[in-house]
Every structure is written in structure tokens, then in C-alpha cells.
């Protein structure tokens, strides 16, 4: 299943016969293509300029520590784990940071600190 943003999902669910919706969808897709072109150009530029660095990051799906579907444990609080992946385009190395909710939550302030 392909990841889609909420805007693309709304376009897929809407009546795309409306001209206004078609125009918004076309503008959105143009923005996506421009961002992808910028990313690809940056990656090419980094191959020649070793002083430049860039990274992509993704906060992956919440990973519950316990997966039980029976009895009282199903209704009790599960401990959630979070995984932040950072890929360095310059060194082509993937870094993963794993923590649980007793250490920090998954908001932008917690991740940045």
C-alpha cells in the first residue's frame, strides 16, 4: 500500500468532476513533483560537493510492546515504542532511534530535544 498524504486522499474520495477540485489536485501534484525534483537535484549535487549534507527522516508506526488480545491485558495500558529513522544522503547510512513512552512522547519538541 502506497503512502499518500491527507490532501491526496481527499482528492481520491471527492467528486473529481468539479473544475475547482481538479485545479487544486493538479497544483498539489505539481508541488509534489517540484519537491521530488529538488530532492533528486540535491542528491546529485552532493555526489560532487562533499561539503554538502542532507537527510530524510520518518517517524515510523507506533510499536506496542505487548500484543495480547485476550483477557484483562487487552484492556490494560500497553507500552508504546517509537522509532525515528534518519537517512543521511551524504554518507548513505540509516540511523534509527528507538525509545518508549516512559522516556519521551512523539511530539516535535520531544524528538528535537
Secondary structure, DSSP 8 states (H G I E B T S, - for coil): -----HHHHHHHHS-TTSHHHHHHHHHHHHHHHHHHHHHHHHHHHHHH-TT---EEEEE---EES----SHHHHHS---EEEEEEEEETTTTEEEEEEEETTT--SSHHHHH-
